[in-house]
């Protein structure tokens, strides 16, 4: 069996990794799934070439950051992430109103209540909240180390599924819906019968807890 054939077999076997990463990032960047998959395959090929099975770690642990990193690099290099100043301004205003309302009332405000307090119509409120959610997701992905000159750092990470099992029940549900079923925060909120903002907060807390578990 030639080296080229072995590489082709590895790429074919792990196409699902590319689809999974691209699907998640397509909702973050608002790009077509097929376009991101084409870029992701470059990362998969790099992973196949660089993977050393003698290290004792799963191929997916090594490959996923490379696939995600290739897509993120492409998006940055081609300046595909664009959010207008007006959307950023309105999103910041909505966040401020939400936080103040939460502190005063002890609950998350409804879309209609936010619209009334900000003088924005409900459609605009919904739009800037979704844009804000996307921007936060992008920021979270940017925080994830991508294997470049220091590939060892990510190879040594624990299996994420084991870490998720240690989260509290609601955090676990949110992370499973978001990262294993590739749902948006809005879709996860509907399933869990809570608000999108609550999903966001639970996800942020879960990510922090997971980072602490991984570091330990």
N, C-alpha and C positions, 0 to 999 in steps of 0.2 A: 504494500500500500504506500503510495507516494505521499510526500509531505503536503503537496497541493491538494490531493484528494482528501486527506485528513482534515485540512483546513476547511474545505468546502463542506464536509460532513458536520463539522462543529458549527459553522455558520448556519447551516440548514436546521440543525437540531435546536438552536437557541434563538430562532427568529421571534419566538414569543416574548423574549426579553425586550427586544426592540419595540415590538408593538405595545407592550405594557408601559414602557417609559414614554414613548411617543404619545400614547393616548393621554397619559397624565399631563404631559407638557402642552399638548394641543389645547387643552382647556385653560391652561395658564396663559399661553401666548396668543390664543385665538387663531392658530394656524391650522391648515389642513393636515389631517393625520398622515396621509400618504407622503406629503412633503417632508414631514419631520421624520418619518420612518426611513426615507432615503438617506437622510443625514445620519440617523442613528446607526445605520448599517456600517458606516465608516468606523464608528466607535466599537461596534461588535467585532469587526475585522481586526482592529488594533488589539482588542482584548484577546482574541484567539491567538494572535501572534505573540502576545506578551505573557500569556497565562503559564504558570509553572505549577503543575499538579502536585509536585513534591512538597509544596508548602502546607498542604493539608486543608486548604480552604475551598469552599464551593466556587465554581466558575462564576455563578451569578453574583457573588459578593465582589468579585473582581470586575466583572463586565458592566454591571449597572451604572456605576459612577462614570465609567468611560463613555458609555452610550449617552447618558444625560449630559455629560460635559461637552461632548461633540455638538449636541443640539444647542446647548446654551451658548457655546462659542460662536456657532453659526448665527444665532439670533443677535448676539451682541455685534459681531463683525458687520452684519448686514443692516444694522440699525432698524430691526423689525419691531422693537418694543417702543410704541409711541402712545403717550397719553397726553392730551392737551392740558394746558395750564388751567383752563376753566374747570375741567373735570377734577384735577388735583385740588383746586381751590374749594370746589363744592364738596368733594369727598372729605376734606379736612374739616369743613364746617359741619357736615353731617356727623362726623365722628365726635366732634366737640359737643354737639347737641345730644347725641346718644349717651355720652359719658355723664353729662350733667343730669340728664333725665334719670339715668340708672342710679346715680347717687341719691337723687331726691326721692324718687318713687320706689326704688328697690326692684325694678323690673325693666326689661328692654322695651323701648317705645315701638309702637306699630308704625308701618310705613305712612299711614294717614296722619299719625301724630307728628312724625318727623316733618312731613310736608307742611303741616300747619305751623310748626315752630320755625321753619326755615324759609317759608314763602316760596319753596320749590314745589313743582307739581309732583304727584306721586310717581309718574313715569321717570322723571329726572332723578328723584331720590333713589329709585330702584336701580337705575342705570349707573349712578356714581357709586352706589354701594357695591355693585358687581365689579366695577372697574377697580375700586379700592381693594376688594377681595383678591382680584387677579394680581394687583401690584404687590400685595402682602405675600401671596404665594410665590411670586417671582423672587422676592427678597429672601424667603425661606430657602428656595432652591439655591440662591447665590451663597447662602451660608454653608451649604453642604460642600465639604471638601471634594474636589475632583482630582483624580490621580493624574498628575503631570510629572514633575520632577521628583515627587515624594510619594510614589505609589504604595509604599509599605503602609502608610498611615491608614488607608481605607481597607487594605487587605486584612488588617488586624481587627476590624470591627466585628462585634458579635452579630449573630444571626438576628435580624430585626424582629422576626416573628417571635422569638423567645422573649425579647424585650417587651413587645406588645402584650404578651400574656401576663406581664407583671403590672400592667396599668389597672386603674380601677375600672369597673364595668362600663361606665359611660364613655370614658376616654378610649377604651378598647373598641367599643362600637363605632365611635367616630373615626378612629384610625383605620378600622377594617373597611368601612364604607368609602373613606376618602382614598386610601392607598392600595387596597386589595380589590375593591370593586370599581375603582376609578371614578367615583361620583364627585360632582361639584359640591361645594358647601351648601348651596341651596337645595340640591336634591337630597343630600344627607339630612338636612333639617326637616324636610317633609316626611321622611321615613321615621325619624326619631320624634316627630311632633314637637319640635322646638324651633326657635328662630335661627336664621342664618348667622346672626351675630353670636348667639350662644355656641353654635357649632365652631365658629372661628375661635372663640375664647377657649373652649375645651380642647381644640386642636393645638393651640399655642401652648397650653399647659402640658398636654401630652408630649409634644415635641421637646419641651424643656425637661420633662421627667425622663424621656427616652435618652436624651443627651447625657443626663446625669448617670443613668444606668450604663450607658455605653462607656462613659469615662471611667466608671468604677470597675 
